[in-house]
Amino acid sequence: MIKKVWLNLPVKNIEASKKFFLEIGFSFNEQHDTAHSTCLLVGDANFAVMLFEETQFASCIQNKITDTQSSSEVLISIDAESREEVNEFAKKVEAAGGTVFAKPAENQGWMYGCGFADLDGHRWNMLYMDFSKVPKQ
């Protein structure tokens, strides 16, 4: 049966992407590093996001890679422990060369977050969710 889910993303430059994600606080599973890929770890459960150079990624999908400048195929969401963590994270993203496309703000009265694009234009968001404020149905 299925043991684990791996998300795979194409990147132009493995080393530049690795540097970016290290600067904003992520870690890597070095056992999965090759010349053309690396394994980004997300969260306490170490969710694996494989970053593949575009040529290797294209050979795996046997399809066209999405142009992240004009469209998005996925929005990757990560959680935060506080509003302050969201604010600090947005600053780290910008300092590391990423783009904050949605500045930290409240959303729907119970979420606080920001949206950012990594060096290759993949869209992510970080959210602090206060479930005590979720509207009752």
Beta strands, then each sheet from edge to edge (+ up, - down):
strand 1: 6-11
strand 2: 27-28
strand 3: 37-42
strand 4: 47-53
strand 5: 75-79
strand 6: 99-107
strand 7: 111-117
strand 8: 123-129
sheet 1: 1+ 4+ 3- 2+
sheet 2: 5+ 8+ 7- 6+
end
